[in-house]
Amino acid sequence: MPPAPAQSHFPVSLFATPNPVHQDIFYTVPRAGHIVAGIEHHIRRDHFPGHELILCLRGRGYARIAGRLHPVRAGEMLWVNCHRPHEYGAEKSDPWELLWIRMEGPRLARMCELLSIAEAPVFQNIGLESARPLYEEIFRHLAGEAPEAPAMIHAAAARLIALAFTARSRHSGPRVSEAPPVLRKALERMKLFYFERLRVADLAALVGMSESHFSRVFKSAFGASPIDWLRRERISQAKRRLAETRDAIKEIATQVGYNDRYFFSKDFKRLAGISPRVFRAQESVKDR
């Protein structure tokens, strides 16, 4: 094995200054590059703008976040929320080669919560053959001047985030279409009997958990509390009835578990953005 290089070099190093209009609606990438790291490669910050997504092509690196050490190996991706204290670098015995982007955009902090980035910033099953072309696509658009480049960068970054969700579900949690086995009975009850008065305490008892533990596990799996999940399920069922039947709105409210038509209408508008009456007018099958 050849000796590790003492100094890093940068086959690709890109800078951009995103348009503020684009920053409001797109994922933007103000900095990106390809690094063949030397033994000195080491970054340590208290805070910095953006989120860095680092794809290890070969060699090894590490990250230290919230006092915990996380090894990074070839074929893995490290997600660093730079707004919080962080440290990462190359392993001196086998320095990494990496592609990286610094990304900014709407609701990335919430994305980190859903992906448990603070506890598990490394994605072991990211799929190098799928992720590398997305980095290279972002590099091409950053280096070019096409008017559609900001949208194309956003699309590639969104696909990279989708890979992160897929990798996380394979490694440590349920697939999006599946419930964790421990929650399955409760979820089946909620899907089949969404119109009944379902209490969190009863759902927790059904799966043998305390109410607080059940709520934490459920939110970790689905990104919403059991009650919020149930509300969305009821509204989804109401949408189908509004579009496919001529039942009165008051009857539909009762059918999906609301005893108060006015509370139903308020909840529907909060979640759907429009009232049940307007939704029916827009989506009714008989009008198509």
Secondary structure as GFF3:
##gff-version 3
##sequence-region A 1 288
A	DSSP	beta_strand	9	15	.	.	.	ID=ss1
A	DSSP	alpha_helix	20	25	.	.	.	ID=ss2
A	DSSP	beta_strand	28	36	.	.	.	ID=ss3
A	DSSP	beta_strand	42	45	.	.	.	ID=ss4
A	DSSP	beta_strand	51	58	.	.	.	ID=ss5
A	DSSP	beta_strand	60	65	.	.	.	ID=ss6
A	DSSP	beta_strand	68	73	.	.	.	ID=ss7
A	DSSP	beta_strand	77	81	.	.	.	ID=ss8
A	DSSP	beta_strand	86	90	.	.	.	ID=ss9
A	DSSP	beta_strand	97	104	.	.	.	ID=ss10
A	DSSP	alpha_helix	108	115	.	.	.	ID=ss11
A	DSSP	beta_strand	122	123	.	.	.	ID=ss12
A	DSSP	alpha_helix	128	143	.	.	.	ID=ss13
A	DSSP	alpha_helix	149	172	.	.	.	ID=ss14
A	DSSP	three_ten_helix	181	183	.	.	.	ID=ss15
A	DSSP	alpha_helix	184	192	.	.	.	ID=ss16
A	DSSP	alpha_helix	200	206	.	.	.	ID=ss17
A	DSSP	alpha_helix	211	222	.	.	.	ID=ss18
A	DSSP	alpha_helix	226	244	.	.	.	ID=ss19
A	DSSP	alpha_helix	249	255	.	.	.	ID=ss20
A	DSSP	alpha_helix	261	272	.	.	.	ID=ss21
A	DSSP	alpha_helix	276	283	.	.	.	ID=ss22
A	DSSP	three_ten_helix	285	287	.	.	.	ID=ss23
###
